[in-house]
Amino acid sequence: MIVQVVKYKTGLSDAEAAKTIAQRAPQYEALSGLRQKLYIRELETGEYGGIYVWEDEDSMGEFRESDLAATIPEAYRVEGAPRVEIFELVSVLRAESGVVPAL
């Protein structure tokens, strides 16, 4: 599995960001290769972001090229370039049913 961490500054208020998250969540729930998405807000900087857990690199790549991904900057009024980090998931403490820890 692949973990993608994205953080960005937004021009939205916290209330507007929460509303946008709620409105867009069903679109993410419909993505077949997305195992989980955590919506985050960094306490120190106020930046928003997401932690995505993808089934594989192909699923992540398909999303990154999708219309949904292309709408993120406008939907969240992203200021500047987002920071993106990609990780390989090597182990899970509390695995979902049917998921075997990687180590």
C-alpha positions in Angstrom: 0.0 0.0 0.0 1.0 3.6 -0.6 0.6 6.6 1.7 0.3 10.0 0.2 0.5 13.1 2.5 -0.6 16.4 1.0 -0.5 19.7 2.9 -1.5 23.2 1.7 -2.4 26.7 2.8 -6.0 27.5 2.1 -7.9 30.8 1.6 -11.0 29.2 3.2 -12.1 29.8 6.7 -12.2 26.8 9.0 -16.0 26.6 8.6 -15.7 26.9 4.8 -13.1 24.2 4.8 -15.2 21.8 6.9 -18.2 22.4 4.6 -16.1 21.7 1.5 -14.7 18.5 3.1 -18.2 17.3 3.8 -19.5 18.1 0.3 -16.6 16.4 -1.5 -16.2 13.3 0.8 -18.6 11.1 -1.2 -16.5 11.5 -4.3 -13.5 10.1 -2.4 -15.6 7.3 -1.0 -16.3 6.2 -4.5 -12.6 5.8 -5.5 -12.0 2.1 -5.8 -8.2 2.1 -5.0 -8.5 4.5 -2.0 -8.4 2.5 1.2 -8.7 5.5 3.6 -8.4 9.3 3.6 -7.7 11.3 6.7 -8.5 15.0 6.6 -5.9 17.0 8.6 -5.2 20.5 9.9 -1.7 21.2 11.2 -2.0 22.9 14.6 1.1 25.1 14.3 0.6 26.4 10.8 -3.1 26.0 10.2 -2.4 24.2 6.9 -5.0 21.7 5.8 -4.3 18.5 3.9 -5.0 14.8 3.5 -3.4 11.5 4.3 -4.4 9.1 1.6 -3.9 5.3 1.9 -3.9 3.8 -1.6 -4.1 0.2 -2.6 -1.2 0.6 -5.0 0.8 3.2 -7.0 -1.5 2.7 -10.0 -4.5 3.8 -7.9 -2.7 6.8 -6.7 -1.5 7.7 -10.2 -5.0 7.4 -11.6 -6.3 9.8 -8.9 -3.6 12.3 -9.5 -4.5 12.5 -13.2 -8.3 12.6 -12.4 -10.8 15.5 -12.7 -11.4 15.2 -9.0 -7.7 15.9 -8.2 -7.6 18.7 -10.7 -10.5 20.5 -8.8 -8.6 20.5 -5.4 -6.8 23.8 -5.8 -10.0 25.7 -6.7 -12.3 23.9 -4.2 -9.9 24.6 -1.3 -8.6 27.9 -2.6 -5.0 26.6 -2.3 -2.4 29.3 -1.9 0.9 28.4 -3.4 2.2 24.9 -4.2 1.0 22.0 -2.0 3.6 19.8 -0.3 3.3 16.2 -1.3 5.1 13.2 0.2 4.8 9.6 -0.8 5.5 6.6 1.4 5.3 2.9 1.2 3.2 1.4 4.0 5.4 -1.2 5.7 3.2 -2.2 8.7 -0.2 -1.7 10.2 -0.8 -1.7 14.0 -4.5 -2.3 13.8 -5.2 -3.9 10.5 -8.7 -3.8 8.9 -10.4 -7.2 8.5 -8.6 -9.0 5.7 -5.5 -6.8 5.6 -2.3 -8.5 6.7 0.4 -6.2 8.2 3.2 -5.8 5.7 5.9 -6.9 8.2 
